[in-house]
Amino acid sequence: MTHALPDEVKVDLPDRNSVVKPYCLGHGTLECVSLKESRKFYEEFLGLDCVRHAKPAMAVRLGMRFHIVAVEVGDAVHPCAVLNHWGLDVESKEAVDTAHQAAIANKDKYKIRQVLPVQNMHGVYSFYMEDLDHNWWEIQYYENGFQHDDLFDYGDRFSMDDGADVGALEELKIKSSASA
C-alpha cells in the first residue's frame, strides 16, 4: 500500500478484509463553546499544540500524527460522559499527582468543571477531569511504558462472545456537571 505518510511514521499494515482500507487513524472531533477559551485550556494547562485552521474550528495535537478538531458550537455543545474522554499519558505517578493538584488549584482560571480523585483503575494510575466544554480528560501513568503498545501486542484477551459486564463499570456512575 502506498500512502502519504512520511517514512519515519509508516508502519507495515496487514492485508485486511475490510471494506475501507485506511492507512492511519487521523483525527477525532470534539465540541467547544468558545475556541478562544478552550485554546487557553488546551495550550496553557494541557500542553497541547493548537492551530486555527478554519473559522469555526481548530486542530489540537500532541506529537504523533493524530489530531483532534475542536469545533465551536456555542451553547449547542453536547455534554460528554466520562467514558467519552481523551487520555494524556505522563511519565510518573508523581506527574499525575502534580497535574491533579494543578487542576484543583487552577479550576477557576481554566473553568474546569470537575476534578475527580486520583485512583488506580484499568491498569493505570490516573484521574479524570471535565473541562469547560463538558469534555473529559484522563491524565494517566502506565508503569509498563506505552500502554498503546501493550494493548495491541497482547492481542485479544477475551472472546467477542464474552459479556461486557457493564454493571462493573464504575465510570457509568460519574455524571457530567451538565446533568447535575
VOVEXDREN-464335 format. One record per residue (C-alpha): residue in one letter; x, y, z; residue number from 1. Coordinates in nm, 2 decimals, m for minus. Layout:
<pts>
{selum A; u X; v Y; w Z; dogu NUM}
...
</pts>
This chain:
<pts>
{selum M; u 0.00; v 0.00; w 0.00; dogu 1}
{selum T; u 0.13; v 0.35; w m0.08; dogu 2}
{selum H; u 0.02; v 0.64; w 0.12; dogu 3}
{selum A; u 0.12; v 1.00; w 0.20; dogu 4}
{selum L; u 0.28; v 0.94; w 0.54; dogu 5}
{selum P; u 0.64; v 1.04; w 0.59; dogu 6}
{selum D; u 0.88; v 0.74; w 0.61; dogu 7}
{selum E; u 0.95; v 0.79; w 0.98; dogu 8}
{selum V; u 0.59; v 0.72; w 1.08; dogu 9}
{selum K; u 0.50; v 0.44; w 0.83; dogu 10}
{selum V; u 0.41; v 0.11; w 0.97; dogu 11}
{selum D; u 0.35; v m0.21; w 0.78; dogu 12}
{selum L; u m0.02; v m0.28; w 0.76; dogu 13}
{selum P; u m0.15; v m0.63; w 0.73; dogu 14}
{selum D; u m0.38; v m0.71; w 0.44; dogu 15}
{selum R; u m0.74; v m0.67; w 0.57; dogu 16}
{selum N; u m1.07; v m0.80; w 0.45; dogu 17}
{selum S; u m1.23; v m0.47; w 0.54; dogu 18}
{selum V; u m1.44; v m0.25; w 0.31; dogu 19}
{selum V; u m1.23; v 0.06; w 0.39; dogu 20}
{selum K; u m0.85; v 0.03; w 0.36; dogu 21}
{selum P; u m0.72; v 0.31; w 0.59; dogu 22}
{selum Y; u m0.36; v 0.38; w 0.64; dogu 23}
{selum C; u m0.40; v 0.58; w 0.97; dogu 24}
{selum L; u m0.64; v 0.69; w 1.23; dogu 25}
{selum G; u m0.60; v 1.06; w 1.16; dogu 26}
{selum H; u m0.83; v 1.26; w 1.38; dogu 27}
{selum G; u m1.13; v 1.29; w 1.61; dogu 28}
{selum T; u m1.36; v 1.58; w 1.69; dogu 29}
{selum L; u m1.49; v 1.75; w 2.00; dogu 30}
{selum E; u m1.73; v 2.04; w 2.05; dogu 31}
{selum C; u m1.65; v 2.36; w 2.24; dogu 32}
{selum V; u m1.84; v 2.66; w 2.34; dogu 33}
{selum S; u m1.56; v 2.91; w 2.26; dogu 34}
{selum L; u m1.24; v 2.83; w 2.07; dogu 35}
{selum K; u m1.06; v 3.12; w 2.25; dogu 36}
{selum E; u m1.14; v 2.99; w 2.60; dogu 37}
{selum S; u m1.08; v 2.63; w 2.51; dogu 38}
{selum R; u m0.75; v 2.71; w 2.34; dogu 39}
{selum K; u m0.62; v 2.87; w 2.66; dogu 40}
{selum F; u m0.70; v 2.54; w 2.85; dogu 41}
{selum Y; u m0.55; v 2.32; w 2.58; dogu 42}
{selum E; u m0.23; v 2.51; w 2.55; dogu 43}
{selum E; u m0.16; v 2.65; w 2.90; dogu 44}
{selum F; u m0.30; v 2.37; w 3.11; dogu 45}
{selum L; u m0.28; v 2.05; w 2.90; dogu 46}
{selum G; u 0.03; v 2.15; w 2.70; dogu 47}
{selum L; u m0.12; v 2.07; w 2.36; dogu 48}
{selum D; u m0.04; v 2.24; w 2.03; dogu 49}
{selum C; u m0.33; v 2.43; w 1.86; dogu 50}
{selum V; u m0.38; v 2.59; w 1.52; dogu 51}
{selum R; u m0.69; v 2.76; w 1.40; dogu 52}
{selum H; u m0.73; v 2.62; w 1.05; dogu 53}
{selum A; u m1.09; v 2.72; w 0.99; dogu 54}
{selum K; u m1.32; v 2.99; w 1.12; dogu 55}
{selum P; u m1.54; v 2.75; w 1.33; dogu 56}
{selum A; u m1.26; v 2.51; w 1.42; dogu 57}
{selum M; u m0.90; v 2.45; w 1.53; dogu 58}
{selum A; u m0.67; v 2.14; w 1.52; dogu 59}
{selum V; u m0.53; v 2.02; w 1.85; dogu 60}
{selum R; u m0.24; v 1.77; w 1.89; dogu 61}
{selum L; u 0.04; v 1.64; w 2.10; dogu 62}
{selum G; u 0.32; v 1.48; w 1.90; dogu 63}
{selum M; u 0.22; v 1.19; w 1.68; dogu 64}
{selum R; u 0.03; v 1.22; w 1.36; dogu 65}
{selum F; u m0.32; v 1.23; w 1.51; dogu 66}
{selum H; u m0.52; v 1.54; w 1.59; dogu 67}
{selum I; u m0.85; v 1.65; w 1.74; dogu 68}
{selum V; u m1.06; v 1.90; w 1.56; dogu 69}
{selum A; u m1.23; v 2.13; w 1.81; dogu 70}
{selum V; u m1.54; v 2.28; w 1.66; dogu 71}
{selum E; u m1.70; v 2.59; w 1.82; dogu 72}
{selum V; u m2.08; v 2.53; w 1.86; dogu 73}
{selum G; u m2.16; v 2.78; w 2.13; dogu 74}
{selum D; u m2.44; v 2.69; w 2.36; dogu 75}
{selum A; u m2.53; v 2.39; w 2.14; dogu 76}
{selum V; u m2.25; v 2.19; w 2.29; dogu 77}
{selum H; u m2.34; v 1.83; w 2.38; dogu 78}
{selum P; u m2.20; v 1.73; w 2.72; dogu 79}
{selum C; u m2.00; v 1.41; w 2.71; dogu 80}
{selum A; u m2.00; v 1.12; w 2.96; dogu 81}
{selum V; u m1.66; v 1.03; w 3.12; dogu 82}
{selum L; u m1.63; v 0.72; w 2.90; dogu 83}
{selum N; u m1.60; v 0.95; w 2.61; dogu 84}
{selum H; u m1.27; v 1.10; w 2.71; dogu 85}
{selum W; u m0.93; v 1.19; w 2.58; dogu 86}
{selum G; u m0.63; v 1.04; w 2.75; dogu 87}
{selum L; u m0.29; v 1.21; w 2.81; dogu 88}
{selum D; u 0.00; v 1.00; w 2.94; dogu 89}
{selum V; u 0.26; v 1.14; w 3.18; dogu 90}
{selum E; u 0.59; v 1.00; w 3.29; dogu 91}
{selum S; u 0.52; v 0.91; w 3.65; dogu 92}
{selum K; u 0.27; v 0.88; w 3.93; dogu 93}
{selum E; u 0.42; v 1.20; w 4.07; dogu 94}
{selum A; u 0.34; v 1.37; w 3.74; dogu 95}
{selum V; u m0.03; v 1.25; w 3.78; dogu 96}
{selum D; u m0.04; v 1.39; w 4.13; dogu 97}
{selum T; u 0.12; v 1.72; w 4.03; dogu 98}
{selum A; u m0.14; v 1.75; w 3.74; dogu 99}
{selum H; u m0.42; v 1.67; w 3.98; dogu 100}
{selum Q; u m0.31; v 1.93; w 4.23; dogu 101}
{selum A; u m0.27; v 2.18; w 3.94; dogu 102}
{selum A; u m0.62; v 2.10; w 3.81; dogu 103}
{selum I; u m0.77; v 2.17; w 4.16; dogu 104}
{selum A; u m0.56; v 2.49; w 4.21; dogu 105}
{selum N; u m0.65; v 2.62; w 3.86; dogu 106}
{selum K; u m1.01; v 2.51; w 3.84; dogu 107}
{selum D; u m1.14; v 2.87; w 3.82; dogu 108}
{selum K; u m0.87; v 3.00; w 3.59; dogu 109}
{selum Y; u m0.94; v 2.73; w 3.33; dogu 110}
{selum K; u m1.31; v 2.68; w 3.41; dogu 111}
{selum I; u m1.25; v 2.32; w 3.49; dogu 112}
{selum R; u m1.59; v 2.18; w 3.59; dogu 113}
{selum Q; u m1.49; v 1.87; w 3.78; dogu 114}
{selum V; u m1.17; v 1.71; w 3.90; dogu 115}
{selum L; u m1.22; v 1.35; w 4.02; dogu 116}
{selum P; u m0.99; v 1.18; w 4.27; dogu 117}
{selum V; u m0.67; v 1.00; w 4.16; dogu 118}
{selum Q; u m0.71; v 0.63; w 4.15; dogu 119}
{selum N; u m0.57; v 0.30; w 4.02; dogu 120}
{selum M; u m0.81; v 0.18; w 3.76; dogu 121}
{selum H; u m0.79; v m0.04; w 3.45; dogu 122}
{selum G; u m0.42; v m0.08; w 3.48; dogu 123}
{selum V; u m0.32; v 0.29; w 3.51; dogu 124}
{selum Y; u m0.28; v 0.55; w 3.79; dogu 125}
{selum S; u m0.50; v 0.84; w 3.68; dogu 126}
{selum F; u m0.77; v 1.09; w 3.73; dogu 127}
{selum Y; u m1.04; v 1.24; w 3.52; dogu 128}
{selum M; u m1.15; v 1.60; w 3.48; dogu 129}
{selum E; u m1.43; v 1.76; w 3.30; dogu 130}
{selum D; u m1.33; v 2.07; w 3.10; dogu 131}
{selum L; u m1.52; v 2.40; w 3.04; dogu 132}
{selum D; u m1.70; v 2.24; w 2.74; dogu 133}
{selum H; u m1.81; v 1.92; w 2.92; dogu 134}
{selum N; u m1.53; v 1.72; w 2.75; dogu 135}
{selum W; u m1.35; v 1.47; w 2.97; dogu 136}
{selum W; u m0.97; v 1.42; w 3.00; dogu 137}
{selum E; u m0.78; v 1.14; w 3.17; dogu 138}
{selum I; u m0.43; v 1.22; w 3.29; dogu 139}
{selum Q; u m0.26; v 0.88; w 3.34; dogu 140}
{selum Y; u 0.06; v 0.69; w 3.42; dogu 141}
{selum Y; u 0.11; v 0.34; w 3.29; dogu 142}
{selum E; u 0.41; v 0.18; w 3.46; dogu 143}
{selum N; u 0.49; v m0.06; w 3.18; dogu 144}
{selum G; u 0.58; v 0.21; w 2.93; dogu 145}
{selum F; u 0.35; v 0.29; w 2.65; dogu 146}
{selum Q; u 0.00; v 0.14; w 2.71; dogu 147}
{selum H; u m0.09; v 0.15; w 2.34; dogu 148}
{selum D; u 0.19; v m0.10; w 2.25; dogu 149}
{selum D; u 0.09; v m0.34; w 2.53; dogu 150}
{selum L; u m0.28; v m0.33; w 2.43; dogu 151}
{selum F; u m0.21; v m0.44; w 2.08; dogu 152}
{selum D; u 0.09; v m0.66; w 2.14; dogu 153}
{selum Y; u m0.11; v m0.88; w 2.38; dogu 154}
{selum G; u m0.40; v m0.90; w 2.13; dogu 155}
{selum D; u m0.75; v m1.02; w 2.22; dogu 156}
{selum R; u m0.77; v m1.15; w 2.58; dogu 157}
{selum F; u m1.14; v m1.21; w 2.57; dogu 158}
{selum S; u m1.37; v m1.36; w 2.31; dogu 159}
{selum M; u m1.62; v m1.13; w 2.14; dogu 160}
{selum D; u m1.89; v m1.38; w 2.28; dogu 161}
{selum D; u m1.79; v m1.28; w 2.64; dogu 162}
{selum G; u m2.03; v m1.04; w 2.80; dogu 163}
{selum A; u m1.91; v m0.69; w 2.87; dogu 164}
{selum D; u m2.02; v m0.68; w 3.24; dogu 165}
{selum V; u m2.15; v m0.33; w 3.20; dogu 166}
{selum G; u m2.26; v m0.33; w 3.56; dogu 167}
{selum A; u m1.90; v m0.33; w 3.68; dogu 168}
{selum L; u m1.82; v 0.00; w 3.50; dogu 169}
{selum E; u m1.77; v 0.25; w 3.78; dogu 170}
{selum E; u m1.74; v 0.52; w 3.53; dogu 171}
{selum L; u m2.11; v 0.49; w 3.45; dogu 172}
{selum K; u m2.18; v 0.64; w 3.79; dogu 173}
{selum I; u m1.99; v 0.96; w 3.71; dogu 174}
{selum K; u m2.22; v 1.23; w 3.59; dogu 175}
{selum S; u m2.13; v 1.54; w 3.38; dogu 176}
{selum S; u m2.18; v 1.87; w 3.56; dogu 177}
{selum A; u m2.44; v 1.94; w 3.29; dogu 178}
{selum S; u m2.67; v 1.67; w 3.43; dogu 179}
{selum A; u m2.61; v 1.77; w 3.80; dogu 180}
</pts>
